[in-house]
Structures are given as C-alpha cells and as structure tokens.
Amino acid sequence: MGTQNILGQTFFSLDIGSMLGDIKDFIIFSENNIQRERKLALIHSKIECDKVEFDDPNLTFQYQQQEIYSVEYRFDVSLTQSIRYAGVVTLVTTIEWCLLSLSQRALFPIKEKEFDKNDSVNILMTFNSKATLNLKKEITFIATLIHIKNCIAHASGLLNSYKYSELLIGEISQINGVSV
C-alpha cells in the first residue's frame, strides 16, 4: 500500500489510538535499548582503553577519559535527543494527519486561516468553535508542539537558528515542567 493510499484512508479511533501507542512504544523501546547499548559500549570502551598505553601516564588517563566521555555523550545526549526529536515529529505528524482527514469529512466549511495561520491549529479552533468544546488550553498545547516540531524540522532543534525562537521560548515557558 503506497503513501497516497494511506493518506487517503479514513482513520478511526482504533487506528489513531494504535498509531499513538506505537509512538509511545517506539520511544520506550528506543530509550531502553539505548541504556542497554550504553552499558555494553562502556564495557567495550574500557576493555579497549586497557589495551592502549602511552609513555606518559597522563596521556593514557586523558585518552581513557575521552573515550568514556565520547560513549557517554553519544548515548546520553546525541542518540537520546534523536529519539525524542523523532518522537515529537512523529506525534505531531500523526495529529496533523488525523486533523486533515477530519477536516475533509466535516459537515461545515473550514475557512482557511480563519483562526490561525497553521492549518492544523485552524482546524482544531474551527471544531472547538463549532462544537463549543472550550479546549483552548489543549489547542494551545498542540500549537506549541507543532512549533517545536517545526523548530526540529527546519532548524535542527536549535533555537538560535529558528525564525520564531522568541515565540517558541514563550510558548514552552507556559508548559508545566518544561524549560529551555
């Protein structure tokens, strides 16, 4: 089944729940795997370091420390960050797919950029308004996730390279337990 066929399908709540569950499972699996691989890499690195010796013992110690630091950085920062970035992008993309599908089946018109310049937020705001759901706080949270995804996708997650960094920093500061 090609991408066009998948995007053209109706998503039911079971499909959406399954897709969201898969994202959660991906993150849990990946982070557990990172911890296991980190332990193995540290053991391997220490074994390899024991084989290397310099005339100056300080250089031997420095080499060993750099090897350990390299492994720790790879597993504690680089790979972990990649998994979390992938999780955010996948989560937001799933939400956007669902909203696009929902908007195409709406019994009322969804005016372009009536509430927000982002299509997904606009769709959510339109449904919120039409059904008087009072979900402004939840929609604001999803809008922030969309902006985080955009920062990851368009600026490698680097705020100083992101066009809307000041806006994003303000939005993130509103999320309980999250800081920049």
C-alpha positions, 0 to 999 in steps of 0.5 A, a space after each residue: 500500500 503506497 503513501 497516497 493510499 494511506 493518506 487517503 484512508 479514513 482513520 478511526 479511533 482504533 487506528 489513531 489510538 494504535 498509531 499513538 501507542 506505537 509512538 509511545 512504544 517506539 520511544 520506550 523501546 528506543 530509550 531502553 535499548 539505548 541504556 542497554 547499548 550504553 552499558 555494553 559500549 562502556 564495557 567495550 570502551 574500557 576493555 579497549 582503553 586497557 589495551 592502549 598505553 602511552 609513555 606518559 601516564 597522563 596521556 593514557 588517563 586523558 585518552 581513557 577519559 575521552 573515550 568514556 566521555 565520547 560513549 557517554 555523550 553519544 548515548 546520553 545526549 546525541 542518540 537520546 535527543 534523536 529519539 525524542 526529536 523523532 518522537 515529537 515529529 512523529 506525534 505531531 505528524 500523526 495529529 496533523 494527519 488525523 486533523 486533515 482527514 477530519 477536516 475533509 469529512 466535516 459537515 461545515 466549511 473550514 475557512 482557511 486561516 480563519 483562526 490561525 495561520 497553521 492549518 492544523 491549529 485552524 482546524 482544531 479552533 474551527 471544531 472547538 468553535 463549532 462544537 463549543 468544546 472550550 479546549 483552548 488550553 489543549 489547542 494551545 498545547 498542540 500549537 506549541 508542539 507543532 512549533 517545536 516540531 517545526 523548530 526540529 524540522 527546519 532548524 535542527 532543534 536549535 533555537 538560535 537558528 529558528 525564525 520564531 525562537 522568541 515565540 517558541 521560548 514563550 510558548 514552552 515557558 507556559 508548559 508545566 515542567 518544561 524549560 529551555 
